[in-house]
Amino acid sequence: MFTSFLQLIYPRWCLACSEPLLLAEKKICTSCISTLPRPGLFLTSPNWLSNKFGGLIDYQDVHTFFIFSEGARVQKLMHQIKYKGEFELGEFLGAWCGNELAKFPDAKDYDVIIPIPLHKKRLIERGYNQASCIANGIAQFIQAEYNDHILMKTTYANSLIQQNRQNRFAALESVFEVQNNHLILQKHVLIVDDTLTTGATMLAAGEKLIEAGASKISFLALAALK
């Protein structure tokens, strides 16, 4: 009864649609959980997602949990995670994604989960890395080891939102470095990011990890622009 009373005074809202949450609901309402656009984690290749990578590097799988579109609920969720301090939402959605990923036998092939890193300056500004929150949530449900001390972003880059894939890839070519590469030697690495638009960031990170000795690379974005 006390919890119900608090909900009347301090109502909680769905972070996707802004409707009031029921007592048993966390972060997202039941309606949004059942209707947010999800394409399926293991799509038959080639597909719209694999086409973003255009054969630029050799990789195993590419996944997305949600389909991102301008002005829609998924964009609102990603905005909350990235800019509004909702790091717990990132882990919540990552755990949901990881729970679904664990249902596929092929997910057992991943050895190490590595989030796309933030530069130290950006990390201090934001207070957390949204990709790390998501990757940590995923790691709760699959057997791969989570490690955010392998891939580092050593160059502070300005926003690349308005640039195409070719320009983004060129700008990102030298911003990542690999440390502790013995932890990925002959390992299948799953690279995790919050949003995939052109794929350039993941491609640049994947290239560095392959050069450092990873045997296979796969990609997972919580949301991807179709």
Secondary structure, 3 states (H helix, E strand, C coil): CHHHHHHHHCCCECCCCCCECCCCCCCCCHHHHHHCCCCCCCCCCCCCCHHHCCCCCCCCCEEEEEEECCCCHHHHHHHHHHHCCCHHHHHHHHHHHHHHHCCCHHHHHCCEEEECCCCHHHHHHHCCCHHHHHHHHHHCCCCCEECCCCEEECCCCCCCCCCCHHHHHHHHCCCEEECCHHHCCCCEEEEEEEEECCCHHHHHHHHHHHHCCCCEEEEEEEEEEC
